[in-house]
Amino acid sequence: MAFTRATGKHRRPSRPSLVNRTTARAASVAALATTGVVGALAAPALATESAVEQTGLTPVISIGESLAEQIDAQAAAQEQAAEQAAAEKRIEAAEKRAAAAAKKLAEERVKQEREVKARAAREAERKRLNAFVAPISGSYISTGYKAGGAVWSSGSHTGVDFHAASGTTVHAVGSGTVVEAGWGGSYGNNIVIKMIDGTYTQYGHLSSINVSVGQTVTPGQQIGLSGATGNVTGAHLHFEARTTPEYGSDINPVAYLRSHGVNV
């Protein structure tokens, strides 16, 4: 009896060819390489050299390692750039702090210099205001203190006379406040000043008066011009030093001026 095989039915499925299996495996490995899994998963599959040769996976592994090296190099470069940027920022911050400190130091130095100059100016002004000068520059005493004679109602001279032609500048001998400025009887036009030390000075026989009551004066300031008003025999300046603004409280004017550093 002859047996025949039915056609088209009960055929055993054919096995994929070696070429197709190799191609699929290579594609799978390539896909894993892009995700970084090749290093973990591909190695067991490539245990033998013959398998590597058959599947052709060597190029895939080489590509994965090269990509990892590139990524590592890029990461290292980025890290180095970040460190350099941070270092530059630190340097910039240090430079700013140094500049700010230098500016502050310069400002402090300028402030100190200004304070020193201000103190020096105040000291100079204080000395100037406390200084004393002669009432007539470059003059001399023509009649001394307590000189006797009938021309004085008290019987003696209560001040000193400085030689001066009419119209010569008369100076305040020191700082003070004018308490009298006008006609003074036998003194003619006269000025009385309360000095900063509490004493009083008088300037008599003036041809003109340049200050008023209540005005403050400083050493050497012009207060009037010499003349021959009042009870006089000629132009000169009558100068007195007193303990009060009133007549009769006179003290030695030469000793008074010398005690304040004036050479007369």
C-alpha positions in Angstrom: 0.0 0.0 0.0 1.3 3.3 -0.9 1.1 6.4 1.5 0.9 9.8 0.3 1.4 13.2 2.2 -1.4 15.6 2.0 -0.3 18.9 0.5 -0.8 22.2 2.2 -1.6 20.8 5.7 0.4 19.6 8.7 3.7 21.1 7.4 6.3 21.8 10.1 7.1 25.4 10.5 10.5 26.2 9.0 13.2 27.6 11.4 14.5 31.1 10.8 17.7 31.2 9.0 21.0 31.9 10.7 21.3 35.2 8.9 18.0 36.4 10.2 18.8 35.4 13.8 22.2 37.1 13.7 20.7 40.3 12.2 18.0 40.5 14.9 20.5 39.9 17.7 22.8 42.7 16.4 19.9 45.1 16.2 18.9 44.2 19.8 22.4 44.8 21.1 22.7 48.1 19.2 19.4 49.2 20.8 20.8 48.3 24.2 24.0 50.2 23.5 22.1 53.5 23.1 20.6 53.0 26.6 23.9 52.1 28.2 22.7 48.5 29.0 25.2 46.9 26.6 27.9 46.8 29.3 25.6 44.9 31.7 23.6 42.6 29.3 25.7 42.0 26.2 28.7 40.5 27.9 27.1 37.2 28.8 25.7 36.8 25.3 29.2 37.3 23.9 31.0 34.8 26.0 32.9 33.2 23.2 35.0 34.6 20.4 33.1 32.5 17.9 29.8 34.1 19.0 31.3 37.6 18.5 32.5 36.6 15.1 29.1 35.1 14.2 26.9 38.0 15.5 29.2 40.8 14.4 28.7 42.7 17.8 32.3 43.9 18.2 31.5 47.2 16.4 28.5 47.7 18.6 30.5 47.3 21.8 33.2 49.6 20.5 30.7 52.3 19.7 29.2 52.1 23.3 32.6 52.4 24.9 33.5 55.4 22.7 30.3 57.1 23.6 30.9 56.6 27.3 34.3 58.1 27.1 32.9 61.1 25.3 30.3 61.6 27.9 32.9 61.2 30.7 35.2 63.7 28.9 32.3 66.2 28.5 31.3 65.8 32.1 34.9 66.4 33.2 35.1 69.5 31.0 31.8 70.9 32.4 33.0 70.3 36.0 36.3 72.0 35.3 34.5 75.0 33.7 32.2 75.2 36.7 35.1 75.2 39.1 36.9 77.8 37.0 33.8 80.0 37.0 33.4 79.6 40.8 37.1 80.5 41.2 36.6 83.6 39.0 33.6 84.6 41.1 35.6 84.2 44.3 38.4 86.4 42.9 35.9 89.0 41.7 34.3 89.1 45.1 37.7 89.4 46.8 38.6 92.2 44.5 35.4 94.0 45.2 36.0 93.6 49.0 39.5 94.9 48.6 38.3 97.9 46.6 35.6 98.7 49.1 38.1 98.5 51.9 40.5 100.7 50.1 37.8 103.3 49.4 36.7 103.2 53.0 40.3 103.7 54.1 40.7 106.6 51.7 37.5 108.2 53.0 38.6 107.8 56.6 42.0 109.3 55.7 40.3 112.3 54.0 37.9 112.7 57.0 40.9 112.6 59.4 42.7 115.2 57.4 39.7 117.4 57.4 39.3 117.0 61.1 43.0 117.9 61.6 42.6 121.0 59.4 39.4 122.0 61.2 41.1 121.6 64.6 44.1 123.6 63.4 41.8 126.3 62.0 39.8 126.5 65.2 43.0 126.6 67.3 44.4 129.4 65.0 41.1 131.3 65.3 41.1 130.9 69.1 44.6 132.2 69.3 43.8 135.1 67.0 40.7 136.0 69.1 42.8 135.8 72.3 45.6 137.8 70.9 46.2 141.4 71.7 47.8 144.2 69.5 48.8 147.8 70.0 46.0 150.4 69.4 48.2 152.3 67.0 50.5 150.4 64.7 54.2 151.5 64.8 53.5 154.3 67.3 55.0 155.1 70.7 53.8 156.5 74.0 54.1 160.3 74.1 52.6 160.8 77.6 52.9 158.1 80.3 50.5 156.7 82.8 50.0 158.8 86.0 51.8 161.8 84.6 50.9 164.9 86.7 49.6 168.3 85.5 46.8 170.8 85.7 45.4 169.6 82.4 43.9 166.6 84.1 41.0 167.0 86.4 42.1 164.2 88.6 45.6 165.7 88.9 47.2 162.9 86.9 47.0 161.1 83.6 44.6 158.1 83.8 45.9 156.5 80.6 48.6 156.8 78.1 48.8 158.9 74.9 49.9 157.3 71.7 51.5 159.6 69.1 49.2 159.7 66.1 48.4 162.2 63.4 44.7 163.0 62.9 43.0 160.3 60.8 45.4 157.4 61.8 43.7 154.0 62.1 42.8 153.0 65.6 42.6 149.3 66.3 40.7 147.3 69.0 43.5 145.8 71.1 41.6 142.5 71.5 38.3 140.7 71.2 35.3 142.2 73.0 32.0 144.0 72.8 31.4 147.7 72.4 29.6 149.1 75.4 30.1 152.8 74.6 30.6 154.7 71.3 30.0 158.4 71.1 30.8 161.7 72.9 32.6 161.3 76.2 33.0 164.9 77.4 36.7 165.8 77.9 37.5 162.6 76.1 35.8 163.9 73.0 34.6 161.1 70.7 35.4 157.9 72.5 34.9 154.1 72.5 34.8 151.7 75.4 35.1 148.0 74.8 34.4 145.1 77.3 37.2 142.7 76.6 36.9 138.9 76.6 38.8 138.7 79.9 36.3 141.0 81.7 38.4 144.1 81.6 37.6 147.3 79.7 39.6 149.4 77.2 39.0 153.1 76.2 40.0 155.0 73.1 39.6 158.8 73.3 39.8 162.0 71.2 38.8 160.2 68.0 38.0 162.1 64.8 35.5 159.4 63.7 33.9 156.3 65.1 33.4 153.2 63.0 31.6 150.8 65.5 28.3 150.9 67.5 27.2 149.7 70.9 26.6 146.0 71.1 29.0 145.2 68.2 31.7 142.6 68.7 35.2 143.3 67.6 38.3 141.3 67.0 42.0 142.0 67.6 43.4 144.5 65.1 39.9 145.5 63.8 39.6 149.2 62.9 37.2 150.9 65.2 37.9 154.6 64.4 40.4 157.2 63.4 42.5 159.3 65.8 41.9 163.0 66.2 41.9 166.0 68.5 38.3 166.1 69.9 37.6 166.9 73.5 40.1 168.4 76.0 43.4 168.1 74.0 46.3 170.3 72.9 46.9 168.3 69.7 46.0 165.1 67.8 46.8 161.8 69.5 45.1 158.7 70.9 44.2 158.5 74.6 44.2 154.8 75.7 43.0 153.5 79.0 42.7 150.0 80.6 39.9 149.8 83.3 38.3 147.2 85.6 34.9 148.8 84.9 33.5 150.9 82.1 33.5 154.0 84.4 36.1 156.7 84.8 38.3 156.2 87.9 38.7 152.4 87.6 41.8 152.8 85.5 44.8 150.4 85.7 48.3 150.7 84.2 47.7 150.4 80.5 51.3 149.6 79.6 51.4 146.7 82.1 48.0 145.6 80.8 49.2 145.4 77.2 52.5 143.8 78.1 50.7 141.1 80.2 48.9 140.2 76.9 52.0 140.0 74.9 52.0 143.5 73.3 55.5 145.1 73.2 55.0 148.8 74.1 
